[in-house]
Amino acid sequence: MDSSPLDDVYFIHFSDDSKIHLHDSKDVLHIDPSIPLPVQKKIGESAGTFNEKEITEEQILSGILTVLAYDRENENAPYYRSLIKNARPNLKKELTEAAILKTKNGDFEFAEEIFSALRGFDPEDMATILNTALFLDQRADSFRNAGLFEDADACDSEALEFYTDALNAEPPIPDAFFNAGFFFLKKRKYARARDVFETYIAFVADEKEENLGENGVYKKNRVQKILDDISNQNMEDERFSAAYELISRGEEEKGLAEIRAFLEKNPDVWNAWFMLGWGMRRLGRFDAALKAFEKALECEGGKTSDTLNELAICLMETNKIEKARTVLENALKDDGENTKIISNLGFVELKAGNPSRAAAYFQTVLEFDAEDKIALAELKKLDV
C-alpha cells in the first residue's frame, strides 16, 4: 500500500491552558482545546509517545500544511488556516519563494509538496495557481529530457488545467497570458499561442515604458516578435498543427504528408523543416532527416539547440561521428545545461569507442537531473 504524507501526522487535543510560543516572537499561539490539531511526527516518534510540552510550533504548522495540502475537505480547515495566518503572516510569501527556488534547482518533489500546501492554504490565490502551472510546465520538460515521456505528458496535462484556471482569473493576470503563450508555443499550438499572446499585448499596449520597467518592455517586445513570426511564417495554418499532432501520436506518414503540403506554400519556415526532419528521424530515415534539419538551419531562426541536437542524432546514425561531436559541442556552448545535448555527447563517445568519456558525460547529466532515465541506464550498462 502506498504511503501518504498524512501518515506522518497525528491529531491531538491540547489542554485548556496550552500556549505555543511563536517563532522569533514573544507572542503565543492560543489553542482551541475543542479542535484536534495536526502535529508532524518527529523521526522515530509515534502518536502515543509524544510529550505535549515538547511539541513545537514548527511541528504544528507542518502538520497543518500537510492537512491543507492532502485533506482539502477537512472540516477544520478554516480554523487551521486562521491559525497559520496569525502565526506566520508572511508564510505564503516565504513558501512561494522556497517552491520557486526548489523548482529552479530541480528539486521537483519538494516543490510539488510546497505548491500543494500553498493551494490548500489559500485555494483562491490565482498567483499560486499560475506558479503551479509554471512548475508543472518545467517539470514536464525535465521528464521529457530524461526520456520519461508518459510522465511528461501527464505533467503537461496538469499544467494545461492550471494555465486554463489562471487565464480565466478575475481580474485578469497578464503574466498568465505571457507564460501560457510559451506553453502553447512548445506544444506547436500556434493558433492558441497567438490568441493568448495577442491578449497579453492588449493588456500592456497602452502602458508607458517607465511603468512597464525594463523587464516588462523586454517581455512586450519579445511577444510582439513571436506574433510577427507566427503571422509571417503562417504557423497557425491548420496543416502545420495537424502535422505535429499526427507525428506526436505515431501517425508519421500522415503527418509528413501534411507538413510537405505546408512547405510547398511556405518553403522558408524553419519549424516546418524541423518537423519534417523529426518525422523522418522517428521513422529511421536518417539521411532524409539530416537534409531536412540542414534546411532548417539555413532558414531564419532555425539555428536552435533542438535543431542542432536532432541534426547530431542523424549524423551519429549515418556514422558521421566527428561531425556529430562538433555539432553537439557547438550547441553546448550556447546551451550548457541542456541534458539532451550532454547525453548525446555520451552516445557519440560510445560510438567512437571511448566508454570512460561517455560515462563522464552521463554522470554530468545526473548532476543536473539525478533521475535521468537514459543516463542511469547507460551507466548501468557501463557498470559505473
C-alpha positions in Angstrom: 0.0 0.0 0.0 1.4 3.4 -0.9 2.2 5.7 2.0 0.6 9.1 2.3 2.1 12.3 3.8 -0.8 12.2 6.2 0.6 9.0 7.7 3.3 11.2 9.4 0.7 13.4 11.1 -1.3 12.7 14.2 -4.1 14.7 15.8 -4.2 15.7 19.4 -6.4 17.8 21.7 -4.3 20.2 23.6 -5.3 21.1 27.2 -7.2 24.3 28.0 -4.1 26.3 29.0 -1.9 25.2 26.1 0.2 28.0 24.5 2.7 27.6 21.8 5.4 30.3 21.6 5.7 31.8 18.1 8.9 31.8 16.0 11.1 34.8 16.9 8.4 36.4 18.9 7.2 36.8 22.5 3.6 36.2 21.3 1.9 32.9 21.8 -0.5 30.8 19.8 -3.7 30.2 21.7 -5.2 26.8 21.0 -8.8 25.9 20.9 -8.9 22.7 23.1 -12.1 21.5 21.4 -10.5 21.1 18.0 -7.8 18.5 17.4 -4.6 19.9 15.9 -2.5 18.0 13.3 1.1 17.6 14.5 4.0 16.4 12.3 5.8 13.4 13.8 9.4 13.7 14.7 11.6 11.0 13.3 11.1 7.7 15.2 8.1 9.1 17.1 4.7 7.5 17.4 1.4 9.1 18.3 1.5 7.5 21.8 5.0 8.6 22.8 4.8 12.4 22.4 5.1 14.9 25.2 2.7 17.8 24.8 5.1 20.3 26.3 7.8 19.3 23.8 5.7 19.8 20.7 7.0 22.8 18.8 5.3 25.5 16.7 7.0 24.0 13.6 5.5 20.6 14.2 2.0 22.1 14.4 2.5 24.4 11.3 4.0 21.5 9.3 1.1 19.3 10.4 -1.5 21.9 9.4 0.1 22.5 6.0 0.2 18.7 5.3 -3.6 18.5 6.1 -4.4 21.5 4.0 -2.4 20.0 1.1 -3.7 16.5 1.2 -7.0 16.6 3.0 -8.7 19.6 1.5 -12.2 18.6 2.7 -11.1 18.5 6.4 -13.9 20.1 8.4 -11.5 22.1 10.5 -9.5 23.6 7.5 -10.8 27.2 8.1 -9.6 27.1 11.7 -6.3 25.7 10.6 -5.8 28.4 8.0 -6.6 31.1 10.6 -4.0 29.7 12.9 -1.3 29.8 10.3 -2.2 33.4 9.2 -2.0 34.5 12.8 1.2 32.6 13.5 3.1 33.4 10.3 1.6 36.4 8.4 4.3 36.2 5.7 4.3 32.4 5.4 2.7 32.4 1.9 5.4 34.6 0.5 8.1 32.5 2.2 6.7 29.3 0.9 6.3 30.7 -2.6 9.9 31.8 -2.7 11.0 28.4 -1.4 8.9 26.5 -4.0 10.3 28.6 -6.9 13.8 28.1 -5.7 13.3 24.3 -5.4 11.9 24.2 -8.9 14.8 26.2 -10.3 17.2 23.7 -8.6 15.4 20.7 -9.9 14.0 19.5 -6.6 10.6 18.9 -8.1 9.2 16.6 -5.4 9.8 19.1 -2.6 8.5 21.9 -4.8 5.3 19.9 -5.6 4.7 19.4 -1.8 5.1 23.2 -1.2 2.8 24.2 -4.1 0.2 21.7 -2.9 0.4 23.2 0.6 0.1 26.7 -0.8 -3.1 25.8 -2.7 -4.5 24.3 0.4 -3.6 27.3 2.4 -5.2 29.8 0.0 -7.2 28.0 -2.7 -8.4 31.2 -4.3 -4.9 32.7 -4.8 -4.5 32.9 -8.6 -0.8 33.7 -8.3 -0.3 30.3 -6.7 -2.4 28.7 -9.5 -0.1 30.3 -12.1 3.0 29.4 -10.3 1.8 25.8 -10.1 1.2 25.8 -13.9 4.8 27.1 -14.4 6.2 24.4 -12.1 4.4 21.6 -13.9 5.5 23.0 -17.2 9.1 22.9 -16.1 8.8 19.5 -14.6 7.3 18.2 -17.9 10.4 19.5 -19.7 12.6 17.7 -17.1 10.7 14.4 -17.6 10.9 14.7 -21.3 14.7 15.4 -21.3 15.1 12.3 -19.1 13.2 10.1 -21.5 10.1 9.8 -19.3 7.6 10.7 -21.9 4.5 9.4 -20.2 5.3 11.4 -17.1 6.0 14.4 -19.2 2.6 14.2 -20.9 0.9 13.8 -17.6 2.6 16.9 -16.3 1.6 18.8 -19.4 -2.0 17.8 -19.0 -2.0 19.1 -15.4 -0.2 22.3 -16.4 -2.8 23.0 -19.0 -5.6 22.7 -16.3 -3.8 25.2 -14.1 -3.0 27.6 -17.0 -6.6 27.5 -18.0 -7.7 28.5 -14.5 -5.1 31.3 -14.5 -6.3 32.5 -17.9 -9.8 32.7 -16.6 -8.9 34.6 -13.4 -10.8 37.8 -12.5 -9.3 40.3 -12.5 -7.1 39.1 -15.4 -3.5 38.3 -14.8 -1.4 39.5 -17.8 1.5 37.2 -16.9 -0.8 34.2 -17.2 -1.2 35.0 -20.9 2.5 35.6 -21.3 3.5 32.3 -19.8 0.6 30.3 -21.3 1.7 31.6 -24.7 5.1 29.9 -24.3 3.4 26.7 -23.1 1.3 26.5 -26.3 4.3 27.5 -28.4 6.2 24.5 -27.1 3.2 22.3 -27.9 3.2 23.7 -31.5 -0.3 25.0 -30.9 0.5 28.2 -32.7 -3.1 29.4 -33.2 -3.7 29.2 -29.4 -0.4 30.7 -28.7 -1.2 33.6 -31.0 -4.6 34.2 -29.2 -3.2 34.4 -25.7 -0.1 36.4 -26.8 -2.4 38.9 -28.5 -4.4 39.2 -25.3 -1.2 39.8 -23.4 -0.3 42.6 -25.8 -3.8 44.1 -25.4 -3.2 44.3 -21.6 0.2 46.1 -21.9 -0.1 48.0 -25.1 -1.1 51.3 -23.5 1.3 51.1 -20.6 4.1 53.6 -20.6 7.6 52.1 -20.7 8.5 53.6 -17.4 5.6 51.8 -15.8 6.4 48.5 -17.5 10.0 48.6 -16.4 13.0 47.1 -18.3 11.7 43.5 -17.9 8.2 44.5 -18.9 9.4 46.2 -22.1 11.5 43.2 -22.9 8.5 40.8 -22.5 6.3 43.0 -24.6 8.8 43.2 -27.4 9.5 39.5 -27.3 5.8 38.6 -27.5 5.4 41.0 -30.4 8.3 39.4 -32.3 6.8 36.0 -31.8 3.4 37.2 -33.0 5.1 38.6 -36.1 6.9 35.3 -36.7 3.7 33.3 -36.4 2.0 35.6 -38.8 4.8 35.9 -41.3 5.5 32.2 -41.4 1.9 31.2 -41.4 2.4 28.8 -38.5 -1.2 28.9 -37.4 -2.0 27.1 -40.6 -4.2 24.0 -40.0 -1.8 21.7 -41.9 1.1 22.8 -39.6 -0.9 22.0 -36.5 -2.2 18.8 -37.9 1.3 17.6 -38.8 2.5 18.0 -35.3 -0.5 16.2 -33.8 -0.2 13.3 -36.2 3.5 12.8 -35.8 3.2 13.1 -32.0 0.7 10.2 -31.8 2.7 7.9 -34.1 1.0 8.6 -37.4 4.2 9.8 -39.0 3.3 9.2 -42.7 0.1 11.2 -42.4 1.9 13.9 -40.5 4.7 14.1 -43.1 2.1 14.5 -45.9 0.6 17.4 -44.1 4.0 19.2 -43.5 5.1 18.6 -47.1 1.9 20.3 -48.3 2.6 23.2 -45.9 6.2 23.5 -47.1 5.0 23.8 -50.7 3.5 27.2 -49.9 5.8 28.1 -47.0 9.3 26.9 -48.0 11.2 29.3 -45.6 9.7 28.2 -42.3 12.4 26.6 -40.3 9.9 25.0 -37.9 8.3 23.1 -40.8 11.7 21.7 -42.0 12.4 20.8 -38.4 9.1 18.9 -38.2 9.8 17.2 -41.5 13.1 16.0 -40.1 11.6 15.0 -36.8 9.0 12.8 -38.6 11.7 11.2 -40.8 14.0 10.6 -37.9 11.2 8.8 -36.0 10.8 6.5 -39.0 14.5 5.8 -39.1 15.0 7.6 -42.4 18.2 9.4 -41.2 19.6 10.6 -44.5 16.4 12.3 -45.4 16.0 13.7 -41.9 19.6 15.0 -42.0 18.8 17.0 -45.1 15.6 18.4 -43.5 17.5 19.6 -40.4 20.2 21.2 -42.5 17.5 23.0 -44.4 16.0 24.2 -41.1 19.4 25.6 -40.1 19.6 27.6 -43.3 16.3 29.3 -42.5 16.0 32.4 -40.3 15.6 31.4 -36.7 16.4 27.8 -37.3 19.7 27.6 -35.5 18.4 26.3 -32.2 19.8 23.8 -29.7 16.9 21.4 -30.6 17.7 21.6 -34.3 21.4 21.0 -33.7 20.7 18.1 -31.3 18.4 16.4 -33.9 21.0 17.0 -36.6 23.6 15.4 -34.5 21.5 12.3 -33.9 21.1 11.8 -37.6 24.9 12.3 -38.1 25.5 9.6 -35.5 23.1 7.3 -37.1 24.8 7.8 -40.5 28.2 7.1 -38.9 29.4 10.7 -39.2 30.7 10.7 -35.7 33.2 13.5 -35.8 30.6 15.9 -37.4 28.1 14.9 -34.7 30.6 15.6 -31.9 31.4 19.1 -33.4 27.7 20.0 -33.8 26.9 19.0 -30.2 29.9 20.8 -28.8 28.9 23.9 -30.6 25.3 23.6 -29.3 26.6 23.1 -25.8 28.4 26.5 -25.9 25.1 28.2 -26.2 23.0 25.9 -24.0 25.4 24.5 -21.4 22.8 22.8 -19.2 20.9 21.0 -21.9 20.9 17.4 -20.7 19.8 16.1 -24.1 22.9 17.6 -25.7 25.2 16.3 -22.9 23.6 12.8 -23.1 24.1 12.7 -26.9 27.7 13.6 -26.4 27.9 10.5 -24.3 26.4 8.4 -27.1 28.9 10.0 -29.5 31.8 8.8 -27.3 30.2 5.3 -27.1 30.1 5.1 -30.9 33.7 6.4 -31.0 34.8 3.7 -28.6 35.5 5.9 -25.6 33.4 4.4 -22.8 35.2 6.4 -20.0 34.5 9.7 -21.7 30.9 8.6 -22.4 30.5 7.7 -18.7 31.7 11.2 -17.8 29.0 12.8 -19.9 26.3 10.6 -18.4 27.5 11.4 -14.9 27.2 15.1 -15.8 23.6 14.6 -16.9 22.9 13.1 -13.5 24.4 16.2 -11.8 21.6 18.2 -13.4 18.9 15.5 -13.1 19.6 12.6 -10.7 16.6 10.7 -12.1 17.5 10.9 -15.8 16.3 7.5 -17.1 18.7 7.4 -20.1 21.8 8.3 -18.3 21.1 5.9 -15.5 20.5 3.1 -18.0 23.7 3.8 -19.9 25.9 4.0 -16.7 24.4 0.7 -15.6 25.5 -0.9 -18.9 28.9 0.6 -18.4 29.0 -0.8 -14.9 29.8 2.6 -13.4 
